[in-house]
Amino acid sequence: MVRTDLRYTYLAKGQYWRFRHPLTGDTKLPGQPTDAAFHARYAELCAIVEQRQKRVEPPKSSWRWLIAAYSRSAEFRSKSDETQRDYTRTLALLDAELGEENYRITTTTMIKAVRDSYADKARKAHKIKQMASSLYTWAADEGLVKEGFNPAKPIKQIKRKGGAREYVVWSDPEFETFLRGASRPMRVAVLLALYTGQRAKDIAAMTWGDVQGDATVIRVRQAKTGAPLDIECHYRLRRHINALRRRTADTSIKAPLLISANKAAYNSNALSTAMGKAVASNPDMPKERSIHGLRYAAGSAMAEAGCTLDEIQAVLGHSAYAMAMKYATQRLRSKSAAARRQRNEA
């Protein structure tokens, strides 16, 4: 029998095997557990881990020791696979820069210098600050540092050039243009995004078990907020899901609602990337149109339809509501202005 419970391994997207350990990072394994190449690479990575573990144990006052201890903790292991992979990448950056330093006497200036080395990548720079701060919070809970000692906490976020990023909200004609030229998975994705108003992560996580009845409702638990939602399906989305059900082989409770052309499930990053590529490959589409922009388009469409603040916030959440309203009210004012002008010229 082929073993699929090998230490440090996990299956990504239901298809690709990967090896993850704080001492090696996150690495793709070739082929499947039935392949010789798979086991050769697995043995090689295990040997690297064993060899590095045999080295002189880092002092318990070092960042390297703190990072390793946190990576073994129940708190870290309780995170989702995607979050663990994200954390592991950022922890590796901190280890490379501060590994031998004493975390108990590390200063804000030292952590800020690490962050500033990635100043041209604002998101990565902020993750370094956030991860360092989280490490100190965990260390305080474990009694490793005095409560309240967190030199990463005062560090401010680096502002993106040109200010905070604003997602472009899709217009109705842009949506229809994209829909006409899109592949089957991307058609499903944009319909779900526009008519449920959910984030890429929540759309990727939707399963056939979330589709209630004759696709009248989609049940969602938002990954970011944990909020459970029952979203009434727009007739256009309901019709598409029911048609999709008839031509989909696996519609069991845990089967993903959205799958790629090669039958693999998406995660949020893969879905956002696929959407970006689909937009870029369509000569009739303007650039900078993202799946998040469809979320805001959903909010503005609800506002134009006369939905109340509570109704819109129940679907989008507060921050997305504010952005959607910024766009929707501009559109409504523009329509009002055009109507007044036409009446005046009549």
GILIN-V514537 format. One record per residue. N is the residue number from 1. RES is the residue in one small letter. OMEGA is omega in degrees with one decimal (none if undefined). Layout:
N/RES/OMEGA
N/RES/OMEGA
//
This chain:
1/m/-179.8
2/v/179.6
3/r/175.2
4/t/-179.8
5/d/-177.8
6/l/-178.6
7/r/175.3
8/y/-179.3
9/t/173.0
10/y/-178.2
11/l/-179.2
12/a/178.6
13/k/-179.9
14/g/-172.9
15/q/-172.3
16/y/178.1
17/w/-179.4
18/r/179.7
19/f/-177.7
20/r/175.5
21/h/180.0
22/p/-177.4
23/l/179.4
24/t/-172.0
25/g/-177.2
26/d/-170.8
27/t/177.7
28/k/176.0
29/l/-177.8
30/p/173.2
31/g/-175.5
32/q/179.6
33/p/177.3
34/t/-173.6
35/d/178.5
36/a/-179.5
37/a/178.1
38/f/-175.4
39/h/176.9
40/a/179.4
41/r/177.7
42/y/179.4
43/a/179.6
44/e/-179.6
45/l/176.4
46/c/179.0
47/a/177.5
48/i/178.2
49/v/-178.1
50/e/-179.3
51/q/-178.7
52/r/177.9
53/q/-178.9
54/k/178.1
55/r/-179.6
56/v/180.0
57/e/-179.2
58/p/179.7
59/p/-176.1
60/k/176.7
61/s/-174.0
62/s/174.3
63/w/-178.8
64/r/178.7
65/w/-178.9
66/l/-179.7
67/i/179.3
68/a/180.0
69/a/179.0
70/y/-178.6
71/s/176.7
72/r/-172.0
73/s/176.6
74/a/180.0
75/e/179.2
76/f/-177.0
77/r/178.7
78/s/-180.0
79/k/177.1
80/s/178.7
81/d/-178.8
82/e/179.5
83/t/178.4
84/q/178.4
85/r/179.9
86/d/178.9
87/y/-177.9
88/t/178.6
89/r/-178.7
90/t/176.9
91/l/178.7
92/a/177.2
93/l/178.4
94/l/179.3
95/d/-178.6
96/a/-175.6
97/e/-172.0
98/l/-171.5
99/g/-175.4
100/e/-179.1
101/e/178.1
102/n/-176.5
103/y/-178.1
104/r/178.9
105/i/176.4
106/t/-178.5
107/t/175.6
108/t/-179.9
109/t/-179.7
110/m/-179.7
111/i/179.0
112/k/178.6
113/a/176.5
114/v/177.8
115/r/-175.6
116/d/177.8
117/s/176.7
118/y/-175.8
119/a/179.6
120/d/177.2
121/k/-170.1
122/a/-177.6
123/r/179.4
124/k/179.2
125/a/-179.8
126/h/177.2
127/k/178.4
128/i/178.0
129/k/-178.8
130/q/-178.1
131/m/178.0
132/a/179.2
133/s/178.8
134/s/177.9
135/l/179.8
136/y/176.5
137/t/178.0
138/w/-179.5
139/a/178.2
140/a/178.3
141/d/-179.4
142/e/179.9
143/g/-178.6
144/l/174.5
145/v/178.3
146/k/178.7
147/e/-179.5
148/g/178.5
149/f/-178.6
150/n/-177.4
151/p/178.8
152/a/-172.2
153/k/-177.0
154/p/-175.3
155/i/-178.4
156/k/-180.0
157/q/175.0
158/i/-179.7
159/k/176.7
160/r/176.9
161/k/-179.0
162/g/179.2
163/g/-178.7
164/a/-178.6
165/r/174.3
166/e/179.6
167/y/178.3
168/v/-179.8
169/v/-178.3
170/w/171.0
171/s/178.8
172/d/178.6
173/p/178.2
174/e/179.1
175/f/-178.8
176/e/177.8
177/t/179.6
178/f/-176.7
179/l/-177.8
180/r/-175.6
181/g/-172.5
182/a/172.7
183/s/-178.7
184/r/179.4
185/p/-178.6
186/m/174.3
187/r/177.8
188/v/-176.9
189/a/-176.7
190/v/177.2
191/l/177.3
192/l/-178.1
193/a/-176.5
194/l/-172.8
195/y/169.8
196/t/178.6
197/g/-175.3
198/q/178.6
199/r/179.8
200/a/-178.1
201/k/-178.7
202/d/177.4
203/i/179.7
204/a/-176.8
205/a/-177.5
206/m/178.0
207/t/177.5
208/w/175.9
209/g/177.9
210/d/-179.6
211/v/-175.4
212/q/176.1
213/g/-178.4
214/d/-179.0
215/a/177.3
216/t/-177.9
217/v/169.9
218/i/-179.1
219/r/-174.9
220/v/165.5
221/r/-174.0
222/q/-177.8
223/a/-175.3
224/k/-174.1
225/t/-175.3
226/g/-175.9
227/a/174.7
228/p/-178.1
229/l/168.3
230/d/-174.0
231/i/175.9
232/e/-177.4
233/c/169.9
234/h/-175.1
235/y/-177.7
236/r/177.3
237/l/-179.6
238/r/179.8
239/r/-178.9
240/h/-179.6
241/i/179.4
242/n/175.8
243/a/178.7
244/l/180.0
245/r/-176.9
246/r/-177.7
247/r/178.4
248/t/-176.1
249/a/-175.4
250/d/176.4
251/t/177.4
252/s/-171.9
253/i/-175.2
254/k/-179.4
255/a/-179.4
256/p/178.6
257/l/-177.1
258/l/177.4
259/i/-178.8
260/s/-179.5
261/a/178.3
262/n/172.7
263/k/178.7
264/a/176.4
265/a/176.4
266/y/158.3
267/n/-173.5
268/s/-178.9
269/n/-179.7
270/a/-179.8
271/l/179.0
272/s/178.6
273/t/179.7
274/a/178.6
275/m/179.1
276/g/179.1
277/k/-179.5
278/a/177.4
279/v/-177.4
280/a/-176.9
281/s/-179.8
282/n/-175.7
283/p/-178.6
284/d/-178.0
285/m/170.6
286/p/-178.1
287/k/179.3
288/e/172.5
289/r/-173.4
290/s/177.7
291/i/177.9
292/h/176.3
293/g/175.9
294/l/176.6
295/r/177.6
296/y/176.7
297/a/177.1
298/a/179.9
299/g/-179.0
300/s/178.1
301/a/177.1
302/m/179.3
303/a/179.1
304/e/179.5
305/a/177.4
306/g/178.0
307/c/179.8
308/t/178.0
309/l/-179.4
310/d/-179.5
311/e/-178.7
312/i/179.6
313/q/179.0
314/a/-179.3
315/v/-171.5
316/l/-168.2
317/g/-170.2
318/h/-174.1
319/s/179.6
320/a/177.8
321/y/-178.4
322/a/179.9
323/m/-179.5
324/a/-178.7
325/m/177.3
326/k/179.8
327/y/-175.1
328/a/-178.5
329/t/176.7
330/q/179.1
331/r/180.0
332/l/178.5
333/r/178.6
334/s/178.2
335/k/-180.0
336/s/-179.9
337/a/-179.8
338/a/179.9
339/a/179.0
340/r/-178.3
341/r/-179.7
342/q/178.9
343/r/-177.3
344/n/-177.6
345/e/-177.6
346/a/none
//
